[in-house]
Amino acid sequence: MLNSQYTITKIKEIINANGAIVSENSISVLLTDSRRINNAAEALFFALSGRRNGHEFIAEAYAAGVRNFVVKHGPEIKMPGANFLIVDDVLTALQTLAAYHRSQFKLKVIGITGSNGKTIVKEWLYQLMAADHNIVRNPKSYNSQIGVPLSVWQISDKNELGIFEAGISTIGEMHRLEAIIKPEIGILTHIGSAHDEGFESRDQKIKEKLGLFKHCRLVIHNYDQLIDYQKSIKAECFTWSQKFKQADLYVFSEAVISRNFYLRAKYKGHEIECLVPFMDEASVENAITCWATMLAMGYSPVEADKRIERLAPVSMRLELKNGIHDCSIIDDSYNSDVQSLEIALNFLGQQNQHQKKTLILSDIFQSGLEEDVLYAQVANLISAKKIDKFVGVGGALFNHQENFDVPEKHFFHDTAALLKDLGKLNFRNEDILIKGSRSFEFERVSRALVQKGHETVLEINLNTLLNNLNFYKSKLKPGVKVMAMVKAFSYGSGTFEVANMLQYNKVDYLAVAYIDEGVTLRQTGITLPIVIMNPEVSAFDKLDEYKLEPVIYSFGLFDDFIKYAQSAGLVNYPVHLKIDTGMHRLGFEDFEIEALCDLLEENIYVQVKSIFSHLAASEAPKHDAFTLKQIAKFEKAYKQVEKALGYKLIKHLSNTSGITRWPAAQYDMVRLGIGLYGIDSAVPASENALQPIAGLKTSVSQVKKVPAGETIGYGRNGRLAKNGKIATIRIGYADGYLRAFGNGVGKMMIRGVRVPTVGNISMDMCMLDVSTVPDIREGDEVTVFNEELRIEELAAQIGTIPYEILTNVSQRVKRVYFYE
């Protein structure tokens, strides 16, 4: 994050650090991740300790040019010219520096907290008030103990208003964020179940969140939510409600007009109105919160209504899609500022699908900087991120094109000019980031570059994948490695996109079923060790060519591989041994271990990297006695093999459920599979510890009125009991929605209403009984499964397991990847 400069000596004083200053430097950038280094000469790296110890990455940051560090202890090796500020707690030092920086400015600050809607309300308030104020805000959803200080660091003397959201996950966190944000006005959004697991009760969570408002003069909230907490708020309150007339803004009527919500309310004794351009319940509630905020801040009811009616959807997620001519498209076409540009460029840098990196960028508004300074800063950022091709759109970028030192660059006055010449830019085999301010309508550019395809889409949330990964990492003992299972197209979720995210977040191994899956990963830039669980003899040549590591599970396979190694001149080739301890699928059995040891003792052709087995029922308490027998067999086997080889092996036994249920069986590594994707029967869904990463959506092709008794679909199996409506939707068994879901077995969701299938499932479509869905129209979105209509529920409907539902989603279904 970029900001005005402090000297390293001043920062040492602010955070009360020890350590000698060997070189006086100016600091404008705060870093917490060695993979995301920008402007290294003016960067200060905070070696935070969390799931990974930031001190382990100091050398990496130093190699990238960083010379200023805040640490708990100095480095073990000499680093000439580097300043090390030594503190008791590195996170506290980061927060102290941000709090000091905040104290240097007199701008008005709004602080937002709640369970849901914080980011949407923040972004909508920015849309509503940007015409009146120069606003600084969190980039995307940077609202954590680390994200808030990085956000507040952005404040400059150009800003008149700050809007910062604060998220917490457990007790004792909010007082730290309040000290950094110091809001004058507080907003409480919807209180729901998010992060309930971090608190003893909902009451405890609400009281913790109210800590953000400790020094506020005004707090805006839903009257209904805080009826029992009025005494906890010392500030003046502006309340809204759809139930209680005593609220300052009493919303007494709502109606749907042309797919907008028309609201009527009582305010200061007068009836006022507001048209909300959204239909879903959450958006309406967030819009009412913004309505109340504008009125509380002195906007007239007429002006507030006029601006809210023009609210645009907020997409805080980067979307990764397949593009034309073998390109990958990162779509961030709805907002543009320097901070979110840096985040998006970091994500672009993570992609390894193509060597060529391209950025399409619009002019940036509301930066608080003079144009010359702003575009010099943008040009430096683009240069640091090694962009190969730059396309600038807008008058300001056109006028500052000399700032950009890029191998290939193009400039256009507006989006229309870019679209006219899009074909001439010859986009091929590139990773392309599209980043634009809303007024440039870059969604038109995205539509032109994204590969056209089936309207049925599997949406994969990479942040949720990372959260699930971190949940399991938090259960591991120190030093235990992670092998991530990405076989079967990552359980249907995609190949390189998921593997790339896992590689970036430093898992230790990837595992796939077959050699061709490993080849695909290598071809898309994956460099992690890749284990092939079931290698085919016919493709052994690909193992060496692509540096893939086979599992050896039988004497026949062992002999075949040794013969290949001899013919290919391979020595000490890495292999992994599988032991059958009771699964009875693949692996050497206990009576075969002695013979296996004899073969391995003098063998120069292979080097055993790991030995493992597979728990058959780690999730099931009723089979715990059997699991204990498997553990005992495994321990006996690996000790025999290690003794014969004379060196230690990586030992791994636990699968997803074993990680949480059998901590004593973690050994040196665990294999994480379906849990990455949010499914683990050993972790109750009620705990909210895991979330499904994928959501399958489609749309309505046609709506028909059907009389009672009329037959519907192939075989004439479908009927409505009374006159009603059916919707034909764009998904069938060729997409992976199995025929077993037909005739009312399966349920989908439209406009928040669960509706059953009618008749047989066809190859490319199926029908739903939508008689209970109000105002349904062609083109409406249909949810097949998501975090609410969970994949476990679908599996139960047809008597199968979640694995089958996920892996059945066909390759013709478009995958779109989201990253916040």
C-alpha positions in Angstrom: 0.0 0.0 0.0 1.4 3.4 -1.0 1.4 6.6 1.0 3.3 9.8 1.9 6.8 9.2 3.3 8.1 8.7 6.8 11.8 8.3 7.5 12.8 4.9 9.0 14.1 6.8 12.1 10.6 8.3 12.6 8.9 5.0 12.3 11.3 3.5 14.8 10.3 6.2 17.2 6.5 5.7 16.5 6.5 2.0 17.1 9.1 2.2 20.0 11.5 -0.3 18.3 15.0 -1.4 19.1 17.7 -2.0 16.6 20.3 0.2 14.9 19.5 2.3 11.8 22.3 1.5 9.3 20.9 3.5 6.4 18.4 6.4 6.6 15.6 5.6 4.2 12.2 7.0 3.3 9.2 4.7 3.7 6.0 5.0 1.6 5.0 1.3 1.2 4.0 -1.2 3.9 4.5 -4.9 3.0 3.2 -8.0 4.7 3.8 -10.5 1.9 7.1 -11.2 0.3 5.3 -12.3 -2.9 3.7 -8.9 -3.4 6.6 -6.5 -3.4 6.3 -3.1 -5.0 8.7 -0.1 -4.8 11.2 -2.2 -2.7 13.4 0.8 -2.1 10.7 2.6 -0.1 9.1 -0.5 1.4 8.9 -1.6 5.0 8.4 -5.3 5.5 6.5 -6.5 8.6 7.5 -10.1 9.4 4.1 -11.1 10.8 3.6 -14.5 12.5 0.4 -16.3 11.7 -0.2 -19.5 9.9 3.3 -18.9 8.5 6.2 -17.1 10.2 7.0 -14.0 8.3 10.6 -14.2 9.5 11.1 -17.2 7.1 10.5 -14.8 4.1 12.9 -12.0 5.1 15.6 -13.3 2.8 13.2 -13.5 -0.1 12.1 -9.9 0.5 15.8 -8.8 0.9 16.6 -10.5 -2.4 13.8 -8.5 -4.1 15.4 -5.2 -2.9 13.7 -4.6 0.5 16.0 -3.1 3.0 13.7 -2.1 5.9 12.1 -4.7 8.2 10.0 -4.8 11.4 10.8 -8.1 13.2 10.6 -9.9 16.5 14.2 -11.0 16.2 17.0 -10.3 13.8 18.0 -12.5 10.8 20.3 -15.5 11.2 22.4 -14.4 8.3 24.0 -11.0 7.5 22.1 -8.7 5.2 24.3 -5.6 4.5 22.5 -2.3 4.3 19.3 -3.5 5.9 17.5 -1.9 8.8 15.9 -4.2 11.4 13.4 -2.6 13.8 13.0 -5.1 16.6 9.6 -5.1 18.5 7.8 -7.5 20.9 4.8 -7.9 18.6 5.0 -7.2 14.8 1.3 -6.9 14.3 0.9 -4.4 17.1 3.7 -2.4 15.5 1.9 -2.3 12.2 -1.3 -1.2 13.9 0.5 1.4 16.0 2.1 2.9 12.9 -1.3 3.1 11.1 -3.0 4.6 14.2 -0.3 7.3 14.3 -0.8 8.0 10.6 -4.5 8.3 11.1 -4.0 10.8 14.0 -2.2 13.2 11.6 -5.4 14.0 9.7 -8.6 15.8 10.6 -10.9 14.2 8.0 -14.4 12.9 8.9 -14.4 9.1 9.2 -17.2 6.6 8.9 -16.6 3.2 10.5 -18.7 0.3 9.4 -19.1 -3.1 11.0 -21.6 -6.0 11.1 -21.8 -9.6 10.0 -22.9 -9.1 6.4 -23.1 -6.2 4.0 -20.1 -4.1 5.3 -18.3 -4.0 1.9 -21.4 -3.4 -0.1 -22.5 -0.5 2.2 -19.0 1.0 2.1 -18.9 0.8 -1.7 -22.4 2.2 -2.1 -21.7 5.1 0.2 -18.6 5.8 -1.9 -20.9 5.8 -5.0 -23.4 8.1 -3.3 -21.0 10.6 -1.8 -18.0 10.7 -4.2 -19.4 13.7 -6.0 -19.2 15.7 -2.8 -16.1 14.5 -1.1 -12.6 13.2 -1.8 -13.0 9.8 -0.2 -10.5 7.2 1.0 -11.7 3.7 1.8 -10.6 0.1 2.3 -9.6 -1.5 -1.0 -12.0 -4.3 -1.7 -12.7 -6.1 1.7 -9.5 -5.2 3.5 -11.2 -5.2 6.9 -9.1 -7.5 9.1 -6.4 -6.9 11.8 -3.9 -6.5 8.9 -6.3 -5.1 6.2 -7.5 -2.1 8.3 -4.0 -0.7 9.0 -3.0 -1.1 5.4 -6.2 0.7 4.4 -5.7 3.6 6.8 -2.2 4.0 5.6 -3.7 5.3 2.3 -5.0 8.5 4.0 -3.5 11.7 2.5 -4.1 15.4 3.0 -6.3 15.4 -0.1 -8.9 13.2 1.5 -12.0 14.8 3.1 -13.9 11.7 4.1 -12.8 8.2 5.1 -15.0 5.2 4.9 -13.5 2.1 6.6 -15.1 -1.3 7.4 -13.9 -3.4 10.3 -14.3 -7.2 10.4 -13.6 -9.3 13.5 -13.6 -13.0 14.1 -13.2 -13.3 17.8 -13.3 -11.4 21.1 -10.7 -8.7 21.8 -10.1 -7.6 18.3 -12.4 -4.6 17.8 -10.6 -2.3 20.3 -7.5 -2.6 18.1 -9.3 -1.6 14.9 -11.2 1.2 16.7 -7.9 2.7 17.7 -6.8 2.7 14.1 -10.0 3.9 12.4 -11.2 6.4 15.1 -14.6 6.9 13.4 -16.8 9.9 14.1 -19.8 8.2 12.5 -20.6 4.5 13.0 -22.7 2.2 10.9 -23.9 -1.3 12.0 -25.0 -3.5 9.1 -26.9 -6.8 9.3 -25.9 -9.1 12.2 -26.0 -12.7 11.1 -24.2 -16.0 11.7 -20.8 -15.1 10.1 -18.0 -15.8 12.6 -20.4 -17.0 15.3 -17.8 -19.8 15.9 -15.4 -17.2 17.3 -17.7 -16.1 20.1 -19.4 -17.8 23.1 -22.7 -16.3 22.1 -24.4 -13.9 19.6 -24.6 -11.4 22.5 -20.9 -11.5 23.0 -20.3 -10.9 19.2 -22.7 -7.9 19.1 -21.0 -6.3 22.1 -17.6 -6.8 20.6 -18.7 -5.1 17.3 -20.2 -2.2 19.2 -16.7 -1.5 20.4 -16.0 0.3 17.1 -18.4 3.0 18.1 -16.8 3.8 21.5 -15.9 7.4 20.5 -18.5 8.1 17.8 -20.8 11.0 17.9 -23.4 9.3 15.7 -24.3 5.7 15.2 -26.7 4.5 12.4 -28.3 1.1 12.8 -31.4 -1.1 12.4 -33.5 -0.4 15.4 -34.7 -4.0 15.6 -31.2 -5.4 16.0 -30.2 -3.4 19.0 -33.4 -3.1 21.1 -31.6 -4.8 23.9 -28.3 -2.9 23.5 -29.4 0.8 23.7 -27.5 1.4 26.9 -24.3 0.0 25.3 -24.3 2.9 22.8 -23.2 6.3 24.3 -23.5 8.2 21.0 -26.5 9.8 19.3 -28.3 7.2 17.3 -30.1 7.4 13.9 -32.3 4.3 13.6 -34.3 2.6 10.8 -36.8 -0.1 11.0 -39.5 -1.9 8.9 -41.4 -2.9 12.1 -41.2 -0.1 14.7 -42.7 3.3 14.1 -40.4 4.9 16.7 -37.4 4.5 14.4 -36.1 7.7 12.8 -36.7 6.2 9.4 -39.7 3.9 9.5 -40.0 2.0 6.3 -43.7 1.1 6.3 -44.3 0.0 2.7 -42.5 -1.8 -0.1 -43.6 -2.8 -3.6 -42.0 -4.2 -6.7 -42.1 -1.8 -9.7 -40.3 -2.8 -12.9 -38.0 -5.2 -11.0 -37.0 -2.4 -8.5 -38.0 -2.1 -4.9 -40.2 1.0 -4.2 -40.0 1.9 -0.5 -42.1 4.4 1.4 -41.1 5.7 4.9 -41.9 8.2 7.6 -39.1 10.6 8.4 -39.4 13.7 10.6 -43.2 13.5 10.4 -43.2 13.4 6.6 -43.7 10.6 4.1 -40.7 10.1 1.8 -39.9 7.5 -0.9 -36.9 5.7 -2.3 -36.5 3.5 -5.4 -33.9 0.7 -4.9 -32.6 -0.8 -8.1 -32.3 -4.3 -6.7 -34.7 -7.1 -5.8 -32.9 -9.4 -3.3 -33.5 -9.0 0.4 -29.9 -8.4 1.4 -29.4 -5.6 -1.2 -32.6 -3.9 -0.1 -31.5 -4.0 3.5 -28.1 -2.6 2.6 -29.7 0.2 0.5 -31.9 1.2 3.5 -28.8 1.4 5.6 -27.3 3.8 3.0 -30.6 5.7 2.8 -30.5 6.2 6.6 -26.9 7.2 6.5 -27.5 9.9 3.9 -30.4 11.3 5.8 -28.4 11.3 9.0 -25.6 13.1 7.3 -27.9 15.9 6.1 -28.8 14.9 2.6 -32.4 15.8 1.6 -34.8 13.0 1.1 -35.2 14.0 -2.6 -31.4 14.0 -3.2 -31.0 10.7 -1.4 -33.7 9.0 -3.4 -32.3 10.4 -6.7 -28.8 9.0 -5.9 -29.9 5.6 -4.5 -32.0 5.0 -7.7 -28.7 5.2 -9.6 -26.8 2.7 -7.5 -24.8 0.2 -9.5 -24.0 -3.4 -8.5 -20.7 -3.9 -6.6 -18.4 -6.6 -7.6 -15.5 -6.9 -5.2 -14.3 -10.1 -6.8 -11.9 -10.6 -9.6 -13.3 -13.0 -12.1 -11.0 -15.4 -13.9 -12.5 -16.6 -17.2 -11.4 -18.4 -20.4 -10.9 -15.9 -23.2 -10.7 -15.9 -27.0 -7.5 -17.2 -28.8 -6.4 -19.2 -25.7 -6.2 -16.1 -23.4 -7.1 -16.0 -19.7 -9.2 -13.0 -18.7 -9.2 -11.4 -15.3 -12.3 -9.3 -15.2 -12.2 -6.4 -12.7 -14.1 -4.0 -14.9 -16.2 -2.2 -12.3 -13.8 -0.1 -10.3 -10.3 1.4 -10.6 -8.1 3.0 -8.0 -4.4 2.6 -7.3 -4.8 0.3 -4.3 -7.2 -2.1 -6.0 -5.0 -2.0 -9.1 -2.1 -3.2 -7.0 -4.2 -6.1 -5.7 -5.4 -7.0 -9.2 -1.9 -6.9 -10.6 -0.7 -9.2 -7.8 -3.4 -11.7 -8.8 -2.3 -11.3 -12.5 1.2 -12.1 -11.4 0.1 -15.3 -9.8 -1.2 -16.7 -13.1 1.1 -19.0 -14.8 -1.0 -20.0 -17.8 0.8 -17.8 -20.2 4.1 -15.9 -20.1 2.7 -12.7 -21.6 0.9 -10.4 -19.1 -1.4 -7.7 -20.4 -3.2 -4.9 -18.6 -6.2 -3.0 -20.0 -6.7 0.1 -17.7 -9.0 3.1 -17.7 -8.4 6.5 -16.3 -8.5 6.5 -12.5 -10.8 8.9 -10.7 -10.9 10.2 -7.1 -7.3 9.3 -6.3 -6.6 12.4 -4.3 -3.4 12.9 -6.3 -2.4 15.3 -9.0 -2.5 13.7 -12.5 1.2 13.9 -13.0 1.9 12.2 -9.6 -0.9 9.6 -10.0 0.1 8.3 -13.5 3.8 8.3 -12.6 2.9 6.1 -9.6 0.7 3.9 -11.9 3.5 3.6 -14.4 6.0 2.6 -11.7 3.6 0.0 -10.4 3.1 -1.5 -13.9 6.8 -1.5 -14.5 7.4 -3.3 -11.1 4.8 -5.9 -12.0 6.6 -6.6 -15.4 3.6 -6.0 -17.6 4.3 -7.0 -21.2 1.4 -5.2 -23.0 -0.4 -2.2 -21.7 -3.7 -0.7 -23.1 -4.7 2.6 -21.7 -8.1 4.1 -22.1 -9.2 7.6 -21.3 -8.0 11.2 -21.9 -5.7 11.3 -18.8 -3.8 8.1 -19.7 -3.6 9.2 -23.3 -2.0 12.5 -22.2 0.5 10.7 -19.9 1.5 7.8 -22.2 5.1 8.9 -22.2 5.3 7.7 -18.5 4.8 4.1 -19.5 7.9 2.1 -20.3 6.3 -1.2 -21.5 7.4 -3.5 -24.3 4.1 -3.0 -26.1 1.6 -0.2 -25.4 -1.6 1.2 -27.0 -3.7 4.2 -26.0 -7.3 5.1 -26.8 -9.4 8.2 -25.9 -12.4 6.1 -24.9 -13.9 2.6 -24.8 -15.6 2.9 -28.1 -12.3 3.6 -29.8 -10.8 0.5 -28.1 -13.6 -1.7 -29.1 -13.3 -0.5 -32.7 -9.7 -1.5 -32.9 -9.8 -4.5 -30.5 -9.1 -7.0 -33.3 -5.9 -5.1 -34.3 -4.4 -5.7 -30.8 -4.0 -9.4 -31.6 -4.7 -10.9 -28.2 -3.3 -14.4 -28.2 -1.9 -16.7 -25.5 -2.0 -13.9 -22.9 -3.1 -13.4 -19.3 -5.2 -10.2 -19.6 -6.4 -8.1 -16.7 -9.3 -5.7 -17.5 -9.5 -2.9 -14.9 -11.8 0.1 -15.4 -13.7 2.8 -13.7 -17.4 2.1 -13.9 -18.1 5.0 -16.3 -15.9 3.4 -19.0 -18.2 0.4 -19.2 -15.4 -2.1 -19.5 -17.9 -4.9 -19.3 -18.3 -4.4 -23.0 -14.5 -5.2 -23.4 -14.9 -8.2 -21.2 -17.8 -9.6 -23.3 -15.7 -9.1 -26.4 -12.7 -11.0 -25.0 -14.3 -13.8 -23.1 -14.9 -17.0 -24.9 -18.6 -17.4 -25.6 -20.1 -20.5 -24.1 -22.9 -22.2 -22.3 -24.9 -20.0 -19.9 -24.7 -22.6 -17.2 -21.7 -21.6 -15.1 -19.8 -23.2 -12.2 -18.5 -20.3 -10.1 -15.5 -21.1 -7.9 -14.5 -18.8 -5.1 -10.7 -19.0 -4.7 -10.8 -17.0 -1.4 -13.0 -19.7 0.1 -10.6 -22.3 -1.2 -7.8 -20.5 0.6 -9.9 -20.2 3.8 -10.6 -23.9 3.8 -6.9 -24.6 3.3 -6.0 -22.4 6.2 -8.7 -24.1 8.4 -6.9 -27.4 7.9 -3.4 -25.8 8.3 -4.6 -24.5 11.7 -5.2 -28.1 12.8 -1.7 -29.3 11.9 1.2 -29.7 14.2 4.3 -27.5 13.5 6.3 -28.8 10.5 3.6 -31.0 9.0 3.4 -30.7 5.2 0.3 -30.6 3.0 -0.3 -32.6 -0.1 -3.3 -31.2 -1.9 -5.4 -33.5 -4.0 -6.3 -32.0 -7.4 -7.2 -35.1 -9.3 -10.3 -35.4 -11.4 -10.1 -31.8 -12.6 -9.7 -30.7 -8.9 -13.0 -32.5 -8.1 -14.6 -30.8 -11.0 -13.5 -27.3 -9.9 -10.8 -26.7 -12.6 -7.2 -27.7 -13.1 -4.5 -25.0 -13.2 -6.7 -22.3 -11.6 -7.0 -24.3 -8.4 -3.5 -25.7 -8.5 -2.1 -22.2 -9.2 -3.8 -20.9 -6.1 -2.5 -23.8 -4.0 1.0 -23.3 -5.3 1.0 -19.5 -4.6 -0.1 -20.3 -1.0 2.7 -22.7 -0.6 1.3 -26.2 -0.2 4.1 -28.8 -0.4 2.9 -31.3 -2.9 0.1 -31.7 -5.4 -1.4 -35.1 -6.3 -3.4 -36.3 -9.3 -4.6 -39.7 -10.4 -3.1 -40.0 -13.9 0.0 -38.8 -15.8 -1.9 -36.7 -18.3 -3.3 -34.6 -15.4 0.2 -34.0 -14.2 1.4 -33.1 -17.7 -1.5 -30.5 -18.0 -0.4 -28.9 -14.7 3.2 -28.6 -15.8 2.2 -27.1 -19.1 0.2 -24.4 -17.3 3.2 -23.3 -15.2 2.9 -25.4 -12.0 6.3 -26.1 -10.5 5.4 -27.8 -7.2 6.3 -31.5 -6.8 3.4 -33.5 -8.4 2.6 -37.1 -7.3 0.9 -39.4 -9.8 -1.3 -41.8 -7.7 -2.0 -44.3 -10.5 0.7 -44.1 -13.2 0.3 -45.9 -16.5 3.2 -47.9 -17.9 2.5 -46.6 -21.4 3.2 -43.0 -20.3 6.3 -43.5 -18.2 8.3 -41.4 -20.6 6.1 -38.4 -19.6 7.2 -38.8 -16.0 10.8 -37.8 -16.6 9.9 -35.3 -19.3 7.6 -33.4 -17.0 9.3 -34.2 -13.6 6.4 -36.1 -12.2 6.7 -38.5 -9.2 4.9 -41.9 -9.5 3.4 -43.9 -6.7 4.6 -47.5 -6.7 1.9 -49.8 -5.2 2.7 -53.3 -6.6 5.6 -55.5 -7.6 4.5 -55.6 -11.2 4.5 -51.8 -11.4 7.8 -51.7 -9.5 9.4 -54.0 -12.1 8.0 -52.1 -15.0 9.3 -48.8 -13.7 12.8 -50.2 -12.9 13.0 -51.5 -16.5 12.0 -48.1 -17.8 14.5 -46.3 -15.6 17.3 -48.6 -16.7 16.5 -48.0 -20.4 16.2 -44.3 -19.9 19.3 -43.9 -17.8 17.5 -42.7 -14.7 19.2 -42.8 -11.3 17.6 -42.0 -7.9 14.3 -41.1 -9.5 11.8 -39.9 -6.8 9.0 -42.4 -6.1 6.4 -42.8 -3.4 5.3 -46.1 -1.9 1.7 -47.0 -1.1 0.9 -49.6 1.6 -2.4 -51.3 1.9 -3.4 -51.3 5.5 -7.0 -52.3 5.0 -8.6 -50.2 2.2 -7.8 -53.1 -0.2 -7.7 -51.0 -3.2 -4.0 -50.4 -4.1 -0.8 -50.9 -2.2 1.7 -53.4 -0.8 0.2 -55.7 1.9 1.9 -56.3 5.2 3.2 -59.8 4.2 4.9 -58.2 1.1 6.9 -55.5 3.0 9.9 -57.7 3.6 10.3 -58.6 -0.1 9.8 -55.0 -1.0 12.6 -54.0 1.4 14.9 -56.5 -0.3 14.2 -54.9 -3.7 14.8 -51.4 -2.4 18.0 -51.9 -0.4 20.5 -51.9 -3.3 18.4 -50.2 -5.9 20.1 -47.2 -7.5 17.3 -46.4 -9.9 14.8 -45.0 -7.4 14.8 -42.8 -4.3 11.8 -43.2 -2.1 10.5 -39.8 -1.1 7.5 -40.9 0.9 5.5 -43.8 2.2 1.8 -43.7 2.8 -1.5 -45.5 3.2 -5.1 -44.6 3.0 -7.7 -44.6 5.9 -10.9 -46.3 4.8 -13.3 -44.6 7.3 -11.5 -41.8 9.1 -14.7 -39.8 9.3 -16.8 -42.5 11.0 -16.7 -43.1 14.8 -18.2 -46.5 14.4 -15.1 -47.6 12.5 -12.5 -46.1 14.9 -11.3 -49.5 16.0 -10.6 -50.4 12.4 -8.8 -47.0 11.9 -6.5 -47.8 14.9 -5.6 -51.1 13.3 -4.7 -49.3 10.1 -2.5 -46.9 12.0 -0.7 -49.7 13.7 -0.1 -51.6 10.4 1.2 -48.4 8.8 3.7 -47.7 11.6 5.0 -51.3 11.4 5.4 -51.0 7.6 7.2 -47.6 7.5 9.6 -48.6 10.2 10.6 -51.7 8.2 11.1 -49.7 5.0 13.0 -46.9 6.7 15.3 -49.4 8.4 16.0 -51.2 5.1 16.7 -47.9 3.2 18.7 -46.3 5.9 17.1 -42.8 5.6 14.0 -41.1 6.8 10.9 -40.9 4.6 8.0 -38.5 4.5 5.2 -40.4 6.1 1.5 -39.6 5.4 -1.7 -41.4 6.3 -4.4 -38.8 7.1 -6.9 -37.8 4.5 -9.3 -34.8 4.9 -11.4 -36.2 7.8 -8.3 -37.8 9.4 -6.7 -34.3 9.8 -9.4 -33.2 12.3 -10.4 -36.6 13.8 -6.9 -38.2 14.1 -4.3 -35.6 15.0 -2.0 -38.3 16.3 -1.8 -39.7 12.7 -0.6 -36.5 11.0 3.0 -37.8 10.8 5.1 -35.7 8.4 2.4 -34.8 5.9 -1.4 -35.0 5.4 -3.4 -35.4 2.1 -6.1 -32.8 1.8 -8.8 -33.5 -0.7 -12.5 -32.8 -0.6 -12.1 -30.6 2.5 -10.4 -28.0 0.3 -13.7 -27.7 -1.6 -15.7 -27.2 1.6 -17.0 -30.7 2.3 -16.0 -32.8 5.3 -18.5 -34.9 7.2 -16.1 -34.8 10.2 -16.6 -31.0 10.5 -20.3 -30.1 11.2 -21.7 -27.5 8.8 -23.2 -25.7 11.8 -19.7 -24.7 12.8 -19.2 -22.6 9.7 -15.6 -23.6 9.6 -15.7 -24.7 6.0 -17.6 -23.2 3.1 -18.3 -24.8 -0.3 -16.1 -23.1 -2.9 -18.3 -23.8 -5.9 -21.8 -22.7 -7.0 -23.6 -24.0 -10.0 -25.9 -21.5 -11.7 -28.0 -21.5 -14.9 -30.9 -19.5 -16.2 -34.5 -19.7 -17.3 -35.0 -20.3 -21.1 -38.8 -20.1 -21.1 -41.8 -19.8 -18.7 -45.1 -21.6 -19.6 -48.5 -21.8 -18.0 -49.5 -25.4 -17.8 -53.0 -26.7 -16.8 -53.4 -29.4 -14.1 -52.9 -32.9 -15.4 -51.1 -31.9 -18.7 -48.0 -34.1 -19.1 -44.5 -32.5 -19.2 -41.3 -33.9 -20.7 -40.1 -37.1 -22.2 -42.1 -40.2 -21.3 -45.0 -37.9 -20.1 -43.9 -38.5 -16.5 -44.4 -34.9 -15.3 -47.6 -33.3 -14.2 -48.8 -30.4 -12.1 -51.4 -31.2 -9.4 -53.2 -27.9 -10.2 -52.9 -25.1 -12.8 -49.5 -23.5 -12.5 -46.3 -22.5 -14.3 -43.2 -24.3 -15.3 -39.8 -22.9 -16.2 -37.5 -24.6 -18.7 -33.9 -24.1 -17.6 -30.5 -24.5 -19.3 -29.1 -27.6 -17.7 -29.4 -31.3 -18.3 -27.7 -34.6 -17.8 -25.0 -33.8 -20.3 -24.0 -30.9 -18.0 -23.9 -33.3 -15.0 -27.4 -32.8 -13.6 -28.2 -36.5 -13.4 -31.5 -38.0 -14.5 -32.0 -39.2 -10.9 -32.9 -35.6 -10.0 -36.1 -35.8 -12.2 -39.7 -36.0 -11.3 -39.6 -33.8 -8.2 -36.5 -35.5 -6.5 -34.2 -32.5 -7.2 -34.8 -29.0 -6.0 -33.3 -25.7 -7.3 -33.7 -22.1 -6.2 -35.1 -19.1 -8.1 -35.6 -15.7 -6.4 -34.9 -17.4 -3.0 -37.7 -20.0 -3.5 -36.9 -23.7 -3.7 -38.7 -25.3 -6.5 -38.9 -29.0 -7.6 -38.1 -30.6 -10.9 -41.0 -31.7 -13.1 -40.8 -34.7 -15.4 -37.6 -36.4 -16.7 -34.3 -34.6 -16.9 -33.4 -34.1 -20.6 -29.9 -34.0 -22.1 -29.6 -30.2 -22.2 -32.4 -28.9 -20.1 -35.0 -29.7 -17.5 -38.2 -28.2 -16.2 -39.1 -26.8 -12.8 -42.5 -26.2 -11.1 -42.3 -22.4 -10.5 -46.0 -21.8 -9.6 -44.9 -20.4 -6.2 -42.2 -18.0 -7.6 -43.4 -14.4 -8.0 -42.7 -12.3 -11.1 -40.5 -15.0 -12.7 -39.2 -14.2 -16.2 -37.0 -15.6 -18.9 -33.4 -15.0 -18.2 -33.8 -15.2 -14.4 -30.9 -16.8 -12.5 -31.4 -20.4 -11.2 -29.2 -21.8 -8.5 -28.5 -25.5 -8.7 -26.2 -25.5 -5.6 -24.3 -22.9 -3.6 -23.6 -22.2 0.1 -27.3 -22.1 0.9 -28.6 -25.0 -1.2 -25.6 -27.1 -0.3 -24.1 -29.9 -2.4 -24.5 -32.3 0.5 -28.3 -31.8 0.2 -28.2 -32.6 -3.6 -26.2 -35.8 -2.8 -28.8 -36.8 -0.3 -31.6 -36.2 -2.7 -30.3 -39.0 -5.0 -28.5 -41.2 -2.5 -25.0 -40.5 -3.5 -21.9 -38.6 -2.1 -20.8 -35.0 -2.7 -17.8 -36.1 -4.7 -20.0 -37.5 -7.4 -22.1 -34.3 -7.7 -18.9 -32.2 -8.1 -17.0 -34.4 -10.5 -20.1 -34.9 -12.7 -20.2 -31.3 -13.6 -19.4 -31.5 -17.3 -16.5 -29.8 -19.1 -18.9 -27.9 -21.3 -20.1 -26.0 -18.2 -18.1 -22.8 -18.1 -15.9 -22.3 -15.0 -15.6 -18.7 -13.7 -13.1 -18.1 -10.8 -13.5 -15.4 -8.2 -10.9 -13.8 -6.1 -11.3 -10.9 -3.7 
